[in-house]
Structures are given as C-alpha cells and as structure tokens.
C-alpha cells in the first residue's frame, strides 16, 4: 500500500479484502468512524499522555490511515505501507495522524517504509490500541533525506495479555525525533522495543521512549544501538516507569553507541522510576570507539581499513537486524546497512584526526 502526503493512493495499493476482517481506509481530517470515535475520540491517547504537540497536529485537520483488525482475526499476510512525504519548502509542515486498532485476540504484522522528499518537516502521530490477548509486530524503516526533518510520536495502549513489538531503523534525516510511549494497562502484557540509528554528517537522530508499567506481572525489553558517523549526533532518552500497583514487573533497557570519529556525538540517558517493591528492573548504556589494535590486526591479515571497520561494525548491529521478523525487510535492511556503513566509513577515514 502506498500513502503519499497522508493519503492512500488506490491505484498503487492493494488493500485487504473486506472479508479478511481487516479494514484499511484513509482518515481525512475530522472524520472518524463510530468504532474509532468510541475508543479514541479525537486524539484521546495523545491527550491522556500529555502530548499536546500532537494535539496541535490534530487541530490542523491531519490526514492519515485507519487500520482495524476485528476480534479473533489473525492476519495471514504481512501488511506493508510505503509512506512518501513530499514537502519541498523548508518551512512547511505535513501533519499526519494514523490509528491502528486490534480487537481481542487479533494478530497483525505491520511495516512502514517512510521516505521524506524535500526540506520540509513530517509531523506524524500514531495511536495504537491493542485489545485483550492481541499481538502487533510494528516495524518502521525511516529513510528521510538529509535535509528532511521529522517529529514522530507513537502512542500505544496495551490491554491484558497483549503483545507489542516495535522495530525502528533510521538511516538519516536532517533532524529526526522519535517519541515512543507504551502504556501497559492490563496484567501479563509484554513489550519489546528495538532500534538502530545511523546518523551521518550534520544529521541529528533522537529517540525518546517511555515504558509505563501500570499493572502487575508485565514485562518489557528495550534494546537500542547507534553507529554515529563523522559530525553525526545520536540521542537516546529512555524511561521505565513502574506504578505502585505494578508488582512483579520485569523490565530491561540498554543502549549502546559506537562512535566512528572523534567528532561524532552520542548522548544517552536510560532511566528507571520505580514505585513498586517487588520488581526486576535493569538499565544501562555504553559508548565507545573501535579498538585500534583490532583494526591493525585485521589489516595485517590483508583487509583494508574500511573492510576491517565494517566487519567489526557488522558484529555490533547484526543481532538487532536479525531480530526483524519479516524476511524481505530483514534482507533489505542488511543490504542497506552495509551500503550506509560503507558511505559513513569512507567519509570518516578521509577526515583529519581519524582515530585509526
């Protein structure tokens, strides 16, 4: 399915059959169907979590897509959206609002390939509601142009025994900010958040996560990594919040950065805020550069400097990319990552003060 500037392009899209129990339609401006109105109102999740910037986007009559999976429907096919935001003017903003709703015991694998053309800004709001026992695998591949800017907010509400897995791959963009808020509103819910960013010269990629454990016996895993090129910037600010009622919470969070040049910047701040006394929670962050001794050893075995660097960098990111659940996207990401790393390394080794 192709979505350009927030609107589905029917002549380029293949939508699910109505009999499949999955409905996909455009969500223009002020129009909401009855089932969505009762669940969300107009940006109800955004308002609940205090995301007033998203409220501003909604007030601009943002367009977008509604995806709804009926009760007990297990999607047999992977649903994929290719989003193209064409915003040529540098001071222009395109607000989009997407709603994904899964009924009880429903299951869906949903992927987005997101491209930005021009020097404008994409402002995107995703509101996701997962019913009891439902499961959503949500993959986002962000390929913004190096002059394109993006602010994205993904807001997720999980009911009892639901599962949400989010994978984000961001390979550039002028200034990019991804805010992901997940609220576990029922017991035995599970969440997995995974991200890889590859900022290059002049690019700033910022990931903000808030994992809210509101009920007992829930679990979450967060794994984020950054490979930062010459004059690139990566930011990670992640919080795990455990309510007093959320006993038996099991939460893990880790961020790792690999700097490719002394001009690369990585700012990471993992946080725990815990108000329950029977939990298992851990968090951590690491930042470093490739070991010059390892590079030298590999070069004595006949590898070029770039080949040696890329072999070590591949080991740094491979397990994250291998966790991408859709084979065709996994293969594409691996190839794209190789090309991206080659370009970043080529830029790095040509800079003065190359640490290797």
KEKOLLO-282903 format. One record per residue: residue in three letters; z, y, x of N, C-alpha, C, O in turn. Coordinates in steps of 0.02 Angstrom, whole numbers, plus 50000, padded with zeros to 5 digits. Each point is the difference from the previous one (the first is absolute). Example, Ala and Ser with C-alpha at 12.3 -4.5 7.8 and 13.67 -1.06 7.14 Angstrom:
2
ALA503904971650660500005005949955500005006050045500334999950052;SER499315005449930500035005950042500375005549961500085005550025;
//
This chain:
356
UNK500004994150042500005005949958500005006250044500365000350050;UNK499245004649933499945006250038500305005849959499835000949942;UNK500615002950090500315005949969499845006050044500225000350057;UNK499425004549915499835006050038500355006049969499925001449940;UNK500455002150100500385006049978500414998449937500045004149954;UNK500274990050046500464998149947499694996849939500364997949955;UNK498985001650042499664997349941499624993650017499664999650051;UNK500424995349906499634993750009499265001349994499775003649955;UNK499844993550091499275000449998499734993549969499914995150036;UNK499955004949899499824993749965499394996550030499984993950004;UNK499515010050018499394997050025500104996850069499564996350023;UNK501005004950009500154997150065500584995049997500224997550052;UNK500025001249887500624996249993499914993849957499584999849955;UNK500814995250061500044993949959500714999449975500454998150038;UNK499665003449898500675000149972500194993249971499564996349978;UNK501095002050020500214993649971499804999649926499995005049964;UNK499844988950014499854998949930500625001149956500554998350022;UNK499365004449918500595001049956500394993649987500615000249991;UNK499034994250007500334993649986500444997650057500384995249992;UNK499575008050067500394997950058500735002049996500424997650038;UNK499755006949915500685002549996500145005750047500585002250007;UNK498905000250028500075005550047499565005749976499404999149991;UNK500895006749999499615005849978500005005350055500525001550029;UNK498905001449983499915005350049499605005549967499464998849974;UNK500795007350028499645005649970500195006550035500505000350035;UNK499095004849956500155006550028500585003149962500104998749941;UNK500285005350094500595003349972499895007550007500315003150044;UNK499274999949915499845007050009500545004649972500204999449942;UNK500035005150101500435005449978500574998149956500464996550022;UNK499535005649915500574999549956500004993749958500454999049960;UNK499054996650047499954994249956500414994250026499924997850057;UNK500524999649901500374993950015499964995549939500055002249943;UNK499854991350069500024995149946500714999049976500475001850036;UNK499624995449904500684999249972500464995950045500585001750007;UNK499154992850024500444995850041500235003750062500574999050023;UNK499015005250004500195003850059500475005649982500485001550036;UNK499405001749907500425005649978500724997749991500465003550020;UNK499644990549951500684997749987500354998150065500625000650004;UNK499004997250046500314997850062500115005650050500525000350033;UNK498995004349971500015005050052500115007149974500285004250035;UNK499504997249902499955007049982499495003250046499534996750022;UNK500555009549993499545003350046500355000950067500365004950011;UNK499524990350035500325000350065500744998749998500385003150038;UNK499854992349919500724998849992500334997450063500555002050016;UNK499114993550020500294997450062500075005550052500515000650034;UNK498975003549972500025005550048500585004749984500365002250046;UNK499754999449891500545004549981500684996750012500475003350023;UNK499584990149962500634996550009500245000350072500595000750013;UNK498944998650034500194999950070499955006950034500075000650061;UNK499825004649899500025006750027499395002050040500045004450043;UNK499384992549943499405001750036499635005549963499514998849965;UNK500725007250044499735005649962499325002250026499625003249963;UNK500234995250099499335001450026499484996149961499465002449985;UNK500724991349998499564995949959499955002949929499474999749969;UNK501085003050007499985003249935499505005849999499645001149951;UNK500335002550104499515005450005499304997249995499575002949966;UNK500304991550068499344996949997499824998149929499435001049978;UNK501064996349985499874998049931499855006149956499594999649954;UNK500725005950061499885006149960499305002750011499765004149961;UNK499914993550092499315002250012499494995549964499415000250016;UNK500834995849935499584995449963499644995150048499394999249998;UNK501024997650044499734995450049499654994249966500224997549948;UNK499225000450081499644994249976500224993950040500325000750052;UNK499504993349924500204994050036499804993849963499555000049958;UNK500794994550058499834993449974500634996749971500545000550029;UNK499374996249914500534996049969499824992750008499464997849980;UNK501004998350049499924992750006500584996849964500585001450015;UNK499284994349937500534996749962499864992549996499454997949982;UNK501054998150037499954992749998500494997549947500605001450003;UNK499134994949949500414997849943500514994750021499984997250054;UNK500485001649901500544995150010499714993150016499534997749967;UNK500754999050084499844993250021499294999150027499784994450010;UNK499875011150004499324999550027500054999850077500295004550031;UNK499414990449998499964999450073499275001250019499564996049985;UNK500325009650048499315001950018499724994950049500294998750053;UNK499134998649930499684995050043499585003250055499854996850050;UNK499975009449940499585003550049500365006150027500415003149966;UNK499434998450096500275005850034499685006449972499395000449997;UNK501025004449983499745006449973499985005150056500505001350033;UNK498915001549979499915004650056499695006649976499525000049962;UNK500765005550061499755006749984499805003550065500395000450047;UNK498995002249954499775004150055500045007349977499605002249959;UNK500885001450068500115007049981499665004750049500104999550061;UNK499505005049912499665005050041500185006949973499835001749944;UNK500515002150097500175006949982499575004850041500085000550061;UNK499465002949906499545004550033500225007249986499875002749946;UNK500475000350103500295006749991499775004350059500345000150051;UNK499105003349942499715003450059500385006150023499985001650060;UNK500365001949896500325006350019500704998950026500384996049973;UNK499805007650080500634998850035500615001849959500544997350012;UNK499405007249940500585002049960500004996949930500375002249956;UNK499214992750034499954996849934500454993849998500094996650050;UNK500205002149890500444994349990499744995949942499845002749947;UNK500134990650062499804995549946500614995849980500194995550037;UNK500135006049904500574996049978499764993949959499595000749956;UNK500684993450061499854993949964500654996549980500495000250036;UNK499494996649905500594996749973499804993049977499594999349955;UNK500684995550077499844993149984500624996549972500555001150025;UNK499354994849924500554996349968499834992650002499464997949978;UNK501004998150048499924992750001500604997049964500585001350018;UNK499284994649933500534997049959499894992549994499474997849977;UNK501034998250043499974992849993500524997849950500595001850005;UNK499184994249946500464997349950500424994450029499904998050058;UNK500584999449903500434994650023499594994050025499534997949967;UNK500654999550091499704994050031499265000850015499654995150009;UNK500115011149996499315001250019499955000250076500495001050035;UNK498904998049991499894999950072499335003150016499504998749966;UNK500475005450087499385003450019500015001550075500515001950028;UNK498914997250003499885002550068499515005849995499444999249975;UNK500785006650048499645006349989499935003750066500495001350034;UNK498895000349985499885003450064499605006449990499595000649955;UNK500565004350088499655006449999499735001550069500374999850050;UNK498995001849954499715002850060499885007449986499605001749956;UNK500745002650081500035007149984499665004150054500204999750058;UNK499285004149923499635004150047500015007349978499975001549940;UNK500095003050108499985007149986499445003350037499924999150060;UNK499675004849904499435003550029500135007549995500215002449947;UNK499675001150107500105007349998500695001950024500414995850019;UNK499725010849980500615002850029500535001649947500485003650015;UNK499444993949924500495001349948500594995350003500104996550049;UNK500315003649897500614995949997499984995449939499845002349945;UNK500324991450065500104995249945500744999849984500424998950044;UNK499755002149893500694999649976500034994449949499745000649945;UNK500594993950074499974993949961500694997849978500475000050040;UNK499594998149896500624997349973499864993249969499574999449956;UNK500784995450067499974993449970500674998649966500535000550031;UNK499454997849905500604997849964499904992749981499534998249966;UNK500944997650057499944992849992500624997349966500565001350021;UNK499334994949925500554996749965499884992549998499494997749977;UNK501014998650049499954992750002500514997049952500605001050007;UNK499144995349944500424996849950500384994150028499914998150058;UNK500514998949901500434994450021499574994350027499534997749967;UNK500635000050093499654994350029499295001250023499654995350017;UNK500135010949984499305001550019499945000650076500505000550036;UNK498874999549988499885000250072499385004350014499474998849970;UNK500595006050075499445004350019499955000250077500485001850034;UNK498934996449991499845001050071499535006050004499444999849975;UNK500805005550056499655006549999499825001950072500435001250042;UNK498924999149972499755001550067499635006649999499595001349956;UNK500545002950093499665006550006499735000850071500374999750049;UNK498975001449955499675001450064499765007249997499545001749963;UNK500785002650076499875007249999499555001950059500204999250058;UNK499215003249926499515001850051499795007349991499415001549992;UNK501085002950009499865007149991499635002850061500134998050056;UNK499415006649932499675003450055500505004150040500535001749975;UNK499294999950088500495003450043500135007249981500455003250028;UNK499184999549923500165006749974500284999749929500195005149971;UNK499834988950001500234999249931500764999250000500284996850044;UNK500055006249906500724999449994500184996349937499635000249950;UNK500954996650051500204995949942500765000149993500374999350049;UNK499855001549889500704998849981499994994849945499715001149947;UNK500624993350066500014994649950500724998049985500424999450044;UNK499714999649891500654997549979499904993849958499635000049950;UNK500704994650071499984993749963500714998749974500474999350040;UNK499605000449895500664999249968500004993549961499584998949956;UNK500894996750061500014993349972500674998649967500535001350028;UNK499444996149910500594997549965499934992449991499514997649973;UNK500994998750051499994992849995500554997549953500585002050006;UNK499224993849947500494996849957500234993350030499804998250055;UNK500614998349908500314993850023499494995050026499494998749967;UNK500654998450092499614994650031499275001950015499584995650010;UNK500275010849992499325002050017499925000450076500495000450037;UNK498884999449985499855000350072499465005250012499495000249966;UNK500635004050085499515005150018499894999850075500485000350039;UNK498894999049982499825000050071499495005550012499475000149968;UNK500695004550077499555005750014499804999750074500424999650044;UNK498925000749968499735000150068499595006350007499555001349960;UNK500605002850092499645006350010499725000250071500364998950049;UNK498995002549955499665000850065499685006950000499575001549959;UNK500655002750087499755006950003499725001350069500365000150050;UNK498985001149952499665000850064499715007050008499415000850017;UNK501005004249970499765006750012500095004649940500204997949946;UNK499645008550065500085005249950500295006150034500394999450047;UNK499435006649929500265006050030500765000249997500344999750051;UNK499925000849888500714999449987500084995449940499735001349947;UNK500654993250062500094995049948500744998849990500374999050047;UNK499845001249890500704998449983500004994949944499745001349945;UNK500564993050068500074994749950500744999349982500414998550043;UNK499755002549894500684999349976500034994149952499654999849950;UNK500774995450066500064993849962500724999149977500454999350041;UNK499655000849894500674999149971500004993949955499614999649952;UNK500824995650063500054993849961500714999549973500495000750038;UNK499564998249897500654999449968500064993249967499634998449953;UNK500844997550071500114993449971500515000749943500605000750011;UNK499144999049928500415001349941500274993749968500375000449951;UNK499464993750076500264993749973500174995250056499715000550054;UNK500764994849934500214995550053499454995250022499524998749964;UNK500564998850098499554995050029499295002750012499524996150004;UNK500415010450001499355002950018499914999850076500495000050037;UNK498884999749984499854999750072499445004850016499525000749962;UNK500545002850096499515005050020499834999050074500444998950041;UNK498915001749975499784999950070499555006050011499505000849966;UNK500675003350084499625005950017499774999450072500414999150045;UNK498935001349966499724999150066499505005650014499615001849956;UNK500405000950104499545005550015499805000350073500394998450045;UNK498985003649967499755001050067499605006550001499565001049959;UNK500605003550089499655006350006499725000750070500294997650048;UNK499125005749957499655000850064499755007250007499405001249999;UNK501065003650009499785007050006499705001550068500244997750052;UNK499235006349948499685002250062500125007450012500455003049971;UNK499144999950070500095007050022499995004749940499525000049961;UNK501005004150032500045005049947500184997349932500015003749952;UNK500134989750043500154997049935500754999049993500354998550049;UNK499895002349889500724999649985500074995349940499785001749945;UNK500544992650065500094995149946500754998949990500364998250046;UNK499865002949892500715000149983500134995049944499725000749946;UNK500704994350068500214995249949500735001149982500445000050043;UNK499695001049892500675000849974500134994649949499624999249952;UNK500924996950057500164994849952500715000849975500455002050038;UNK499654996449899500674999749970500044993549961499664999149950;UNK500764996450074500104993549968500685000149965500524999950032;UNK499455000349901500615000549960500204993149972499634997149960;UNK500955000550062500284993849972500515002049948500545002550016;UNK499294996449921500425002449945500394994449966500485001349964;UNK499324992350047500314994449965500144994450050499725000050055;UNK500724995149927500204994950048499454995050017499504999349964;UNK500604997450093499594994250021499265001650009499574996049983;UNK500295010050043499315001950015499895000150075500485000250039;UNK498894999849981499844999950071499405004450015499595001349956;UNK500375001050106499435004150021499884999150075500474998750038;UNK498895002049982499814999750070499525005750014499515000949963;UNK500625003050088499565005450020499814999250074500434999550043;UNK498925000349970499754999550069499435005150008499484999549968;UNK500635005350077499505005250012499885000650075500474999650040;UNK498905001549979499835000950070499495005650008499605001449955;UNK500435001750103499555005650015499734999250070500374998850048;UNK498985001849959499665000550065499725007150004499535001749964;UNK500765002450079499865007249999499595001950061500214999050057;UNK499205003749930499555002050054500165006950028500485003249979;UNK499124998950069500065006550033500045005649949499555000849959;UNK500995003250045500105005849955500064998149927499915004349956;UNK500244989450029500124998049931500745000149984500425000050045;UNK499745000249890500705000249978500114995049943499624999849952;UNK500914996350056500214995449947500725001749981500425001350042;UNK499714998649892500675001349974500194994349953499604998049958;UNK501014999550049500264995149953500715002049982500425000950044;UNK499714999849891500665001549975500134995249942499755000949945;UNK500654993950068500114995049949500744999349983500424999750045;UNK499735000049891500704999249979500074993949954499594998849956;UNK500944997450057500224994749954500635002549966500505001450033;UNK499474999149902500575002549960500274994349958499634996949961;UNK501025001750045500314994449964500545002849953500505002850022;UNK499374996549912500485002449950500654995850003499994994450025;UNK500565008349948500634996249999499944993349962500344995250017;UNK499225004549932499924993949961499564994950035499964994249977;UNK499705007750076499504995650031500304995450052499805000150058;UNK500694995949921500304995150045499504994550017499524998849963;UNK500604997950095499564994550024499305002550017499524996150000;UNK500415010350015499355002750022499844997450070500434999650043;UNK498944998749968499764997850066499415004550018499454999349972;UNK500655005450074499485005050017499895000350075500484999950040;UNK498895000549979499815000450071499485005550007499555000649959;UNK500525003350095499535005550013499915000950075500495000350037;UNK498875000149985499885001050071499355003950010499504998849966;UNK500515005850082499415003850018499914999750076500485000850038;UNK498904997949984499854999750072499395004450014499525000049963;UNK500525003850092499465004450021499784998350071500424998650043;UNK498935001549968499724999150066499585006250016499505001349968;UNK500735002550082499675006350018499474998550053500134996650050;UNK499265006149940499454998550045499915005450054499604999150046;UNK500775006449949499945005450048500645004149995500344999949949;UNK499835003750105500615004049999499975005749950500525002949983;UNK498884998949993499945005249950500084997449929500035003949952;UNK500004989450040500104997049934500725001149977500465000050041;UNK499635000849893500665001449972500154995049944499584998849957;UNK501034998550045500234995749945500715002149982500445000050042;UNK499675001749895500665001749974500194994849948499664999449948;UNK500874996950064500214994749954500745000849983500425001150044;UNK499744998349892500695000649978500144994949944499965001849941;UNK500194992050076500214995349948500735001449980500415001750041;UNK499734997549893500665001749975500264994649953499624996749965;UNK501045002550035500354995949951500515004449964500385003550033;UNK499634996249902500525003349960500284994949951499674998449950;UNK500924999050064500254994149966500665001749965500465002650031;UNK499584995749905500615001249961500284993549972500465000249960;UNK499264994150059500274993449981500314996850062499815001750056;UNK500664993749934500364997250057499844992750015500294997050044;UNK499245000049919499814993050012499244999850007499654997749954;UNK500095004650102499285000550010499824997850071500434999550044;UNK498934999149966499734998550065499425004850013499454999049973;UNK500675006250066499505005250011499945001550075500515000350035;UNK498885000649988499895001750071499405004650006499554999949958;UNK500465004150094499445004550012499955001550075500484999350037;UNK498925002849984499915001450071499335003450013499565000149957;UNK500375002750103499385003350021499934999450075500495000450037;UNK498894998649986499864999850071499385004350014499545000349959;UNK500465003050099499435004050022499904999050074500485000050038;UNK498904999049983499874999050071499275000350016499585001549957;UNK500264997150107499315000050024499854993250031500464996150014;UNK498915002649998499814993850033500294999850070500075005150033;UNK500094988849990500284999150066499445000350053499524996149996;UNK500555008450052499495000850051499914993650042499454998550023;UNK501114997949987499954993850038499594994749964499614996450032;UNK500465003249903499604995249962499255001850002499574995750007;UNK500305010849987499305002350004499714998350069499434997550004;UNK500955003850049499754998550067499874992650009499494998050029;UNK500964997849947499914992750006499364997849965499624996150028;UNK500265006449913499404997949963499365002750034499494996649997;UNK500555009250033499415002750035499844996050063499424999450019;UNK501104997850013499874995850058499674993449980499744996450042;UNK500275002049893499684994049975499305001549973499694995749968;UNK500065010350045499315001549984499885004149938499425001649984;UNK501115000349981499915004149940499965007450018500305002250049;UNK499335001649912500005007250009500655002849972500374996649965;UNK499755009850050500625003049974500015000049924500514998449969;UNK498935003449999499985000249927500094993049972500354999149950;UNK499334995850080500084993149975500734997850005500264996849954;UNK500065004850101500704998150009500455003449949500434996849970;UNK499465009650020500405003749951499904997249930500484999149962;UNK498894999650020499864997649932500284993149988500204998449944;UNK499834997350107500294993449991500745000549983500244996449956;UNK500125008050078500715000949986500115003449933500464998349963;UNK499125006650021500065003449936499854995449941500315000449947;UNK499204995150063499854995149948500604995749985500144998549941;UNK500234999450110500604996149989500535003949962500404997149963;UNK499605009550046500495004349967499895000449924500475000549962;UNK498904999250017499845001149929499774993749964499965000049938;UNK499894994650099499654994349969500394996849943499714998449948;UNK500955000750060500374996549947500025004149936500034997249945;UNK499975009650061499975004149939499334999149964499984999049940;UNK499475001350098499354999249969499904993049972499674999249949;UNK500614995950084499944993149975500374999049934499854995349963;UNK500625009250022500384999349937499625002849940500224999149943;UNK499225004350069499595002649944499754994249959499654995650027;UNK500505004149908499884993949961499284998649981499844994449980;UNK499725010650024499304999149979499574998950062499975004350044;UNK499704990049958499654998050061499465005050020499945001850059;UNK499655000549893499455004550017500275006650026499705003050045;UNK500864999449928500305006350025500324998850068499975004350044;UNK500354990049964500314998450065499485000050056500115002850053;UNK499324993949934499474999750050499735007050015499885001850058;UNK500025002249888499745006850010500495004250040499805003650045;UNK500854995949938500515004050034500044998250075500065004450042;UNK499894989249973500024997850070499435003150039500095002550055;UNK499304997349916499425002850034500065007650007499845002850052;UNK500385000449893500065007350002500535002150050499925004950036;UNK500634991349967500545001750046499764999450073500185004150042;UNK499424990849973499734999250067499575006150019500075002850054;UNK499494999349899499585005850014500415006350008499875004150044;UNK500634996749914500435005950003500395000250066500045005350032;UNK500244989149988500384999750062499565001350061500205003350048;UNK499184994249949499545001250056499875007550007500005002750055;UNK499895000749888499885007350002500625003750025499935004650040;UNK500674993549936500605003450022500134998850074500215004650036;UNK499684989349987500114998550071499495003650044500185002550054;UNK499214997949924499485003550038500195007450008499925002950053;UNK500345000049892500235006950003500605000850046500055005050036;UNK500394990149964500625000450039499874999550075500265004050039;UNK499344991249981499904998950072499625005750032500015000850061;UNK499645003249899499635005750026500425006350005499765005250022;UNK500884994349955500435005950001500375000650066500154994950031;UNK500015011249991500455000750058500694997349982500184999649941;UNK500204998650110500684997349990499994993449963500484998349967;UNK498974998050039499994993349972500564996050033500004999150061;UNK500484998349898500584996650030499834993750037500414997450038;UNK498984999949951499824993850034499485001350053499784995350034;
//
